[in-house]
Amino acid sequence: MAAQLDLNQITIDRTGTVSLAEQVYDAIESRIAGGILGENSRLPTTRELAAALGVNRGTVQTAYRRLQERGLVEGRVGSGNVVRRHSPAVSQFRLAGMLSRRASELQVEQSDPSMQHFPEEPSEPAHPRARRSGRGPKPTR
C-alpha cells in the first residue's frame, strides 16, 4: 500500500517571505523527490490539508495545481490527488536537451541587422486587398 502524507510533518512559516502556497508545494515536492511519498501515494484533500495547516483552502489548491503542472501528481476522480507513476525530476529547462543532434551541431552566427538584406521598395502587396485598402503601393499606369 502506498504511503500517505503525514500532516504533522509539514510546518508553515507565516513570518517568512515565501508564500504559504510555495511552502506547501516545497514540503510535498521534497517528500516526493526524497521517496517518502512513492507512486500512488494519496495526498490529503485540500480541505483536510488546509484545516491541518490552518491555511485557506485556496492556498492548498494553488500548491496542488503547481504539483500537477510539474507532473508530480495527478488528480483522479474519486481518489483525489495521487503521486504519479514516474515523477519527473525537478530540473531547470535546458534547450540543448530538446534539440536533435544535428541541430545542436549547427553553428549560429551573429547576423547583421543592416538594411542590405531588405529591398528598398516593396514590389507588390502580399495580398490583392492590401492595394484596395490603401495600405499597399499604388499600381503604376
N, C-alpha and C positions, 0 to 999 in steps of 0.2 A: 504494500500500500504506500502511496506517495505521501511524503511529509507535508504538514501544513505549517503556515506561518505562525510563529509564536508571537502573539500580540504584545507580550510583556517585554520582548527584546527590542522593540522599536522605541526610540526616545526622540522627542522633538525639542529643539532649542528655539524657544519663542523670542529670545533676545538677539539672536544672530541675524546676519544679513541674508542668509539663504532662505528662500521661500519655503513655507510649510510643505507645499506640493513637491518641491525639489527634494526636501529631506525624506519624505515618504518614498519617492521614486528611488533615491540613493540607497535607502535601507533595504528595499526589496531587491533592487538590482544587484547589490553586493551579496545578498544571500543566494541569488540565482547563480551569479558568477562563481561564488565560493562552493557551490554544490550542496549547500544546505537545503535549498529548495530544488528538487530534481524534477524530471519530466512528469507531467500530470499532477504536480502539487497544486492543490486548490488554494487560492487566495481567499481571504475572508470577503464577505460582501462589503460594498462601500459603506453601508450603514454600520455594520459591525466594526470595521476598522476606524471609521470616523468617531464612533462612540468611545472606543477603547483609547484613542489618542486625544480625545477632546478637541477635535477639529471639525470644521464644516465638511459635510459630505462632498461638496464640490471640490474641495482640496484633494480628497482621495480619488475622485473621478478624474481629475486632471493628471494625477500620478499614474493611474491605471491606463489612461488613454496614451500617455507617453510610453509606458511599457509596451503597449500594443503596437504603437507606431515603430518602436525599435525592434519589434519581432520577438520580444522576450516572453510575452504572454498572449493568450488568445481568449476571447470571450466565447463561451459555449452556452447555448440555450439550455436552461435547466441545471447547468453545472457551475455557472459563474465564470470567473476568470481562473485559468489554469496555466501553468508554465508550459511553454511549447516544447515539442519533442527535441528539436535541435536548436537550442537557443544560441543565436549567433554571438560571437564575442563582440563586446562593445569596442569599437575602434574608430579611429579617425578616417575620414574619406581620403582615399588615395586614387587619383586619376590613373596612375600607371598600372594599377591592377585591373582597370577596366578596359585598357587599350589592348588591341591584338599585338602580337609580337612584331608584325610588320609595321603597324602604325607607330609603335614605340621606337622603332629604328629610324624613322624619318627625322631629318634634320630640319628644324624650323628656324628660318632666318628672319631677322628683323626686316620688316618691309618699309619702304619709303612711301610715306603718305602724300607725296607730291602729286600735283595735278597732271603729271605727264601720262598717267595711265587712264585718264578720262578724256573723252572727246570734248572739244571746245564748245560745240553746239550739238544738241540732240538732233538726230536725223529725222525720225518720225516718232510720234507719240506711241506709247506702248499699247494703247487701245484706241480704236476709232472714236469712241465717245469723248475721249480727252480733247480732241480737236474741237468738237462741237460745243463743249462746255467752256471753251476759252482758256483751258489750262495748258493746252499744247501749243506748239508753234503754228502760226498761220500758214495755210497752204500757199505755195507760190503759184502765180498765174502766168 
